[in-house]
């Protein structure tokens, strides 16, 4: 998979790309991630990418030309262009599974007060990561990239994401897990996890997953 992220702040991605699972996935050649400063595509002598909104209003608006030219230079038949915006569809694990099947993703990070609405003409999918507003799309782009890359075959063990919370088959929260010591400050590991009976352990985890979902996210059970 190839992921191109269009941003005005490439330096924000330095740590993200060079740590943990994302770095290992790149080192293995399982994903190629490119950070592109769309300021480089501006035709303005001073590389300007924003201007005041027509009709008045506060803040600055991203101009259509730099982003349009950047996307057109990267796009091909297998590309899917994603715009990160508060009015996009709410992101979910199901969408992460859908996106991981694409060969090429182009992710546009917004900034400032908004973007010229004509940018939507070159976009295939608009996504929001939640009902709140951030300074820009850089952090959401990292959320998308991390959630997608970990699902790519060979990046992590398949069982690790099959048993995740919000798994597309069960839509439940993950069951509680424990490790050593067996007792800490009077809190003990449930005996069922220590008896070696895998059938009982599986049943316990299933029941705990349902219980946890009912207590914390009953809306998921309704789905």
C-alpha positions in Angstrom: 0.0 0.0 0.0 1.1 3.6 -0.7 -0.2 6.5 1.5 0.5 10.1 0.4 -0.4 12.7 3.1 -0.8 16.3 1.9 0.1 18.8 4.7 1.5 22.2 5.5 3.5 20.9 8.4 5.6 17.9 7.4 7.7 18.1 10.6 4.7 17.0 12.6 5.1 13.5 11.2 8.8 12.9 12.1 8.1 10.9 15.3 5.0 9.2 14.0 6.8 7.7 11.0 9.9 6.6 12.8 8.6 4.7 15.8 6.9 1.4 16.6 4.6 -0.5 14.2 4.5 2.2 11.5 8.3 2.2 11.2 8.5 -1.6 11.1 5.8 -1.8 8.4 7.8 0.7 6.2 11.1 -1.2 6.9 9.4 -4.4 5.7 8.2 -2.8 2.5 4.6 -3.4 3.5 3.6 0.2 3.2 5.1 3.4 1.6 4.2 6.6 3.4 5.0 10.0 1.8 4.6 13.4 3.4 4.0 16.1 0.9 4.0 19.8 1.6 1.3 21.1 -0.8 2.8 24.6 -0.4 5.3 23.4 -3.0 2.5 23.4 -5.5 1.5 27.0 -5.0 1.8 29.2 -8.1 2.1 32.3 -5.9 5.6 33.8 -5.9 5.6 33.6 -2.1 4.1 30.1 -2.0 0.9 31.4 -0.5 -1.8 28.7 0.0 -4.6 30.6 1.8 -6.7 33.8 1.4 -9.6 35.6 2.9 -13.1 34.2 2.3 -15.4 35.7 -0.3 -18.4 37.2 1.3 -16.4 38.1 4.4 -15.9 36.2 7.7 -13.1 35.5 10.1 -9.9 33.5 9.4 -8.2 32.3 6.3 -9.3 29.7 3.7 -7.1 27.2 1.9 -7.0 27.9 -1.8 -8.1 25.3 -4.3 -5.2 25.5 -6.8 -2.2 24.2 -4.7 -4.2 21.2 -3.4 -5.8 20.5 -6.8 -2.4 20.4 -8.5 -0.8 18.3 -5.7 -3.6 15.7 -6.0 -3.5 15.6 -9.8 0.2 15.0 -9.8 -0.1 12.0 -7.4 -3.4 10.5 -8.5 -3.8 7.4 -10.7 -6.5 4.9 -11.5 -6.0 3.0 -8.1 -6.0 6.1 -6.0 -8.6 7.0 -3.3 -8.6 10.7 -2.2 -9.6 11.4 1.3 -10.4 14.8 2.8 -10.3 15.2 6.5 -13.2 17.5 7.6 -15.6 17.8 10.5 -18.5 17.3 8.2 -17.3 14.0 6.8 -18.6 10.5 7.8 -17.6 9.5 11.3 -14.5 7.2 11.2 -14.9 3.6 12.4 -13.1 0.3 12.5 -15.3 -0.9 9.6 -14.0 2.0 7.5 -10.4 1.2 8.4 -11.0 -2.4 7.1 -12.5 -1.0 3.9 -9.6 1.4 3.3 -6.8 -1.1 4.0 -7.9 -2.9 0.7 -6.9 0.2 -1.4 -3.5 0.3 -3.2 -3.1 4.0 -2.9 -4.5 6.6 -0.5 -4.1 10.3 -0.8 -5.0 12.1 2.5 -5.6 15.9 2.5 -5.0 17.7 5.8 -7.0 20.8 6.2 -5.9 23.9 8.2 -6.8 27.4 9.0 -10.5 28.3 9.0 -11.5 25.9 6.3 -10.9 25.1 2.6 -12.3 26.3 -0.7 -15.3 24.1 -1.3 -14.2 23.3 -4.9 -11.6 21.0 -3.4 -14.4 18.5 -2.8 -14.6 18.0 -6.6 -11.4 15.9 -6.5 -12.3 14.0 -3.3 -13.6 10.4 -3.1 -14.3 10.3 0.6 -14.7 12.8 3.4 -13.9 11.6 6.9 -14.2 13.0 10.5 -12.6 11.3 13.4 -15.1 12.7 15.9 -17.4 15.6 16.9 -14.8 18.1 17.8 -12.6 20.6 16.0 -8.8 20.4 15.8 -6.3 23.0 14.5 -5.6 20.9 11.4 -5.9 17.5 9.8 -2.4 16.3 10.7 -3.4 14.4 13.8 -6.5 12.8 12.1 -4.3 11.7 9.2 -2.1 9.9 11.7 -5.1 8.3 13.3 -6.2 7.0 9.9 -2.8 5.9 8.9 -2.1 4.0 12.1 -5.5 2.3 12.1 -5.2 1.2 8.5 -1.5 0.1 8.5 -1.9 -2.2 11.4 -4.5 -4.1 9.4 -2.3 -4.8 6.4 -1.2 -8.4 6.1 2.1 -9.0 7.8 2.2 -5.9 9.9 1.0 -7.5 13.1 -0.4 -10.9 13.9 -3.8 -11.4 12.5 -5.3 -12.5 15.8 -4.2 -9.2 17.3 -6.6 -7.2 15.3 -9.3 -9.9 14.9 -9.8 -9.6 18.7 -9.7 -5.8 18.8 -12.5 -3.7 20.2 -15.0 -2.7 17.4 -14.1 -5.8 15.4 -16.3 -5.8 12.3 -17.8 -9.2 13.0 -18.8 -8.7 16.7 -18.8 -4.9 17.1 -17.9 -5.5 20.8 -15.4 -3.9 23.2 -12.3 -6.1 23.9 -12.3 -8.3 27.0 -10.1 -7.5 30.0 -6.6 -8.9 30.0 -4.1 -9.6 32.7 -0.4 -10.4 33.2 2.0 -11.1 36.0 1.8 -10.9 39.0 -1.2 -13.1 39.8 -2.1 -10.9 42.7 -1.3 -7.2 43.2 -2.6 -5.0 46.1 -5.3 -7.6 46.8 -6.5 -7.7 43.2 -6.3 -11.2 41.7 -6.3 -12.5 38.2 -9.6 -14.4 37.5 -9.1 -18.1 38.2 -10.6 -19.1 34.9 -7.6 -17.6 33.1 -5.2 -19.8 35.1 -6.8 -23.2 34.7 -5.6 -24.0 31.2 -9.1 -24.9 29.9 -9.2 -23.0 26.6 -12.9 -23.6 26.0 -13.7 -22.0 29.4 -11.3 -19.2 28.8 -12.9 -18.4 25.4 -16.4 -18.4 26.9 -15.3 -16.2 29.8 -13.7 -13.7 27.4 -16.8 -13.6 25.2 -19.1 -13.0 28.2 -16.8 -10.3 29.6 -16.7 -8.6 26.3 -20.5 -8.5 26.1 -20.7 -7.3 29.8 -18.1 -4.6 29.2 -19.9 -3.4 26.0 -23.3 -3.4 27.8 -21.9 -1.3 30.7 -19.8 1.2 28.6 -21.2 1.3 25.1 -24.7 -0.2 25.0 -25.2 1.5 21.7 -22.9 -1.0 20.1 -25.1 -3.9 21.2 -28.1 -2.2 19.6 -26.3 -2.2 16.3 
